[in-house]
């Protein structure tokens, strides 16, 4: 079902992150792009990554955490949050 990967692990959205993706009109591929090409605004806890990417007057952010999918018996990156806000000038 989910085939998009980041650093060798599948990217899977949580229920709330899936709703946020719909609200902002983004896809999991967009999240991958932000994670690969964005910048880290602050240090997060172990196994947690947050990346931001600027686009025109907006900044998008994605937070993922390394998790285990018991159904498929594999490690995955769970997208826990997707956000968008206006850049400060």
GROMACS elastic network, one bead per residue, 0.5 to 0.9 nm:
[ bonds ]
;  ai    aj funct       b0    kb
    2     5     6  0.83799   500
    2    10     6  0.68436   500
    2    11     6  0.71125   500
    2    12     6  0.66974   500
    2    28     6  0.89332   500
    3    10     6  0.63750   500
    3    11     6  0.76851   500
    4     9     6  0.83394   500
    4    10     6  0.57430   500
    4    11     6  0.58193   500
    4    12     6  0.83035   500
    4    28     6  0.70247   500
    4    29     6  0.66892   500
    4    32     6  0.76398   500
    5     8     6  0.57485   500
    5     9     6  0.51121   500
    5    11     6  0.53686   500
    5    12     6  0.88845   500
    5    29     6  0.88941   500
    5    32     6  0.75123   500
    5    76     6  0.86367   500
    5    77     6  0.83819   500
    6     9     6  0.54388   500
    6    10     6  0.63475   500
    6    11     6  0.64552   500
    6    32     6  0.64219   500
    6    35     6  0.78984   500
    6    36     6  0.79434   500
    6    77     6  0.76386   500
    7    10     6  0.84632   500
    8    76     6  0.87942   500
    9    66     6  0.87844   500
    9    74     6  0.86008   500
    9    75     6  0.66684   500
    9    76     6  0.50499   500
    9    77     6  0.61911   500
   10    75     6  0.78798   500
   10    76     6  0.50444   500
   10    77     6  0.60051   500
   10    78     6  0.82951   500
   11    28     6  0.72723   500
   11    31     6  0.86827   500
   11    32     6  0.79427   500
   11    64     6  0.84368   500
   11    76     6  0.62685   500
   11    78     6  0.59985   500
   11    79     6  0.67227   500
   12    18     6  0.89257   500
   12    28     6  0.79419   500
   12    76     6  0.70854   500
   12    77     6  0.62587   500
   12    79     6  0.58960   500
   12    80     6  0.89887   500
   13    16     6  0.78205   500
   13    17     6  0.54437   500
   13    18     6  0.54748   500
   13    21     6  0.87486   500
   13    28     6  0.77985   500
   13    64     6  0.87522   500
   13    77     6  0.84176   500
   13    78     6  0.56094   500
   13    80     6  0.65678   500
   13    81     6  0.83291   500
   14    17     6  0.50549   500
   14    18     6  0.60393   500
   14    19     6  0.86537   500
   14    78     6  0.64098   500
   14    79     6  0.58655   500
   14    80     6  0.56266   500
   14    81     6  0.80319   500
   15    18     6  0.51661   500
   15    19     6  0.64684   500
   15    20     6  0.88063   500
   15    80     6  0.83968   500
   16    19     6  0.51329   500
   16    20     6  0.62879   500
   16    21     6  0.87050   500
   16    80     6  0.72424   500
   16    81     6  0.72792   500
   16    82     6  0.88526   500
   17    21     6  0.60958   500
   17    22     6  0.86324   500
   17    79     6  0.62726   500
   17    80     6  0.55578   500
   17    81     6  0.50362   500
   17    82     6  0.58568   500
   17    83     6  0.89325   500
   18    21     6  0.50635   500
   18    22     6  0.63808   500
   18    23     6  0.87051   500
   18    27     6  0.89062   500
   18    28     6  0.89510   500
   18    79     6  0.84506   500
   18    80     6  0.89110   500
   18    81     6  0.87258   500
   18    82     6  0.85269   500
   19    22     6  0.51438   500
   19    23     6  0.61899   500
   19    24     6  0.87821   500
   20    24     6  0.62460   500
   20    25     6  0.83945   500
   20    26     6  0.83539   500
   20    81     6  0.74716   500
   20    82     6  0.59153   500
   20    83     6  0.71716   500
   21    24     6  0.53582   500
   21    25     6  0.58749   500
   21    27     6  0.62574   500
   21    28     6  0.79061   500
   21    31     6  0.89297   500
   21    81     6  0.89661   500
   21    82     6  0.66092   500
   21    83     6  0.85085   500
   22    26     6  0.63368   500
   22    27     6  0.78896   500
   23    26     6  0.78859   500
   24    82     6  0.86586   500
   24    83     6  0.81341   500
   24    84     6  0.76272   500
   26    29     6  0.80783   500
   26    30     6  0.60018   500
   26    31     6  0.76329   500
   27    30     6  0.51139   500
   27    31     6  0.66139   500
   27    32     6  0.88446   500
   28    32     6  0.63066   500
   28    33     6  0.86908   500
   28    79     6  0.89665   500
   29    33     6  0.62672   500
   29    34     6  0.87154   500
   30    33     6  0.50108   500
   30    34     6  0.62681   500
   30    35     6  0.86293   500
   31    34     6  0.50846   500
   31    35     6  0.61351   500
   31    36     6  0.85929   500
   31    61     6  0.84717   500
   31    62     6  0.65005   500
   31    79     6  0.85333   500
   31    82     6  0.80918   500
   32    35     6  0.50449   500
   32    36     6  0.60779   500
   32    37     6  0.84460   500
   33    36     6  0.51860   500
   33    37     6  0.58400   500
   33    38     6  0.75605   500
   33    53     6  0.89872   500
   34    37     6  0.53334   500
   34    39     6  0.82400   500
   34    51     6  0.65284   500
   34    52     6  0.65798   500
   34    53     6  0.58201   500
   34    60     6  0.77943   500
   34    61     6  0.74334   500
   34    62     6  0.71315   500
   35    38     6  0.56010   500
   35    39     6  0.79368   500
   35    49     6  0.83701   500
   35    50     6  0.77188   500
   35    51     6  0.55950   500
   35    52     6  0.77141   500
   35    53     6  0.84581   500
   35    61     6  0.87255   500
   35    62     6  0.71247   500
   35    63     6  0.87298   500
   36    39     6  0.86176   500
   36    51     6  0.84652   500
   37    51     6  0.84832   500
   37    52     6  0.87365   500
   37    53     6  0.74188   500
   38    51     6  0.54279   500
   38    52     6  0.51163   500
   38    54     6  0.79519   500
   38    61     6  0.85463   500
   39    50     6  0.82980   500
   39    51     6  0.52028   500
   39    52     6  0.52911   500
   39    53     6  0.64880   500
   40    43     6  0.72652   500
   40    49     6  0.79909   500
   40    50     6  0.60193   500
   40    52     6  0.62443   500
   41    50     6  0.75759   500
   41    51     6  0.68831   500
   41    52     6  0.68871   500
   42    50     6  0.76926   500
   42    51     6  0.87281   500
   43    48     6  0.89184   500
   43    49     6  0.80756   500
   43    50     6  0.79984   500
   44    47     6  0.82129   500
   44    48     6  0.58014   500
   44    49     6  0.62762   500
   44    50     6  0.70097   500
   45    48     6  0.54731   500
   45    49     6  0.79152   500
   46    49     6  0.83655   500
   46    65     6  0.86299   500
   46    66     6  0.89584   500
   47    64     6  0.83220   500
   47    65     6  0.56138   500
   47    66     6  0.53186   500
   47    67     6  0.84516   500
   48    63     6  0.71893   500
   48    64     6  0.57417   500
   48    66     6  0.65579   500
   49    62     6  0.81138   500
   49    63     6  0.56960   500
   49    64     6  0.53403   500
   49    65     6  0.63828   500
   49    66     6  0.86798   500
   50    61     6  0.69889   500
   50    62     6  0.56600   500
   50    64     6  0.65163   500
   50    65     6  0.88815   500
   51    60     6  0.83428   500
   51    61     6  0.56170   500
   51    62     6  0.55761   500
   51    63     6  0.67298   500
   51    64     6  0.89432   500
   52    59     6  0.65768   500
   52    60     6  0.55463   500
   52    62     6  0.66321   500
   53    58     6  0.85384   500
   53    59     6  0.55884   500
   53    60     6  0.53335   500
   53    61     6  0.64688   500
   53    62     6  0.89092   500
   54    57     6  0.73789   500
   54    58     6  0.59470   500
   54    60     6  0.63918   500
   54    61     6  0.88940   500
   54    87     6  0.78370   500
   55    58     6  0.53439   500
   55    59     6  0.59994   500
   55    60     6  0.75931   500
   56    59     6  0.80245   500
   56    87     6  0.87602   500
   57    85     6  0.86494   500
   57    86     6  0.59630   500
   57    87     6  0.57379   500
   57    88     6  0.86332   500
   58    84     6  0.66120   500
   58    85     6  0.55797   500
   58    87     6  0.53922   500
   59    83     6  0.81818   500
   59    84     6  0.55960   500
   59    85     6  0.54091   500
   59    86     6  0.60981   500
   59    87     6  0.58634   500
   60    82     6  0.73246   500
   60    83     6  0.55729   500
   60    85     6  0.66479   500
   60    86     6  0.89103   500
   61    81     6  0.78618   500
   61    82     6  0.56672   500
   61    83     6  0.50788   500
   61    84     6  0.63433   500
   61    85     6  0.85827   500
   62    79     6  0.72119   500
   62    80     6  0.78361   500
   62    81     6  0.57334   500
   62    83     6  0.65616   500
   63    78     6  0.84870   500
   63    79     6  0.59433   500
   63    80     6  0.56973   500
   63    81     6  0.51044   500
   63    82     6  0.65678   500
   63    83     6  0.88294   500
   64    77     6  0.59615   500
   64    78     6  0.53555   500
   64    80     6  0.55507   500
   64    81     6  0.71813   500
   65    76     6  0.83827   500
   65    77     6  0.55072   500
   65    78     6  0.53270   500
   65    79     6  0.66656   500
   65    80     6  0.70495   500
   66    75     6  0.70428   500
   66    76     6  0.58980   500
   66    78     6  0.62154   500
   66    79     6  0.89810   500
   67    74     6  0.86668   500
   67    75     6  0.57355   500
   67    76     6  0.53669   500
   67    77     6  0.58619   500
   67    78     6  0.62041   500
   68    71     6  0.89789   500
   68    72     6  0.87827   500
   68    73     6  0.71239   500
   68    74     6  0.58064   500
   68    76     6  0.57902   500
   68    77     6  0.81936   500
   68    78     6  0.87026   500
   69    72     6  0.56894   500
   69    73     6  0.55332   500
   69    74     6  0.54212   500
   69    75     6  0.60253   500
   69    76     6  0.64952   500
   70    74     6  0.68900   500
   70    75     6  0.86625   500
   71    74     6  0.81675   500
   72    75     6  0.87725   500
   79    82     6  0.75865   500
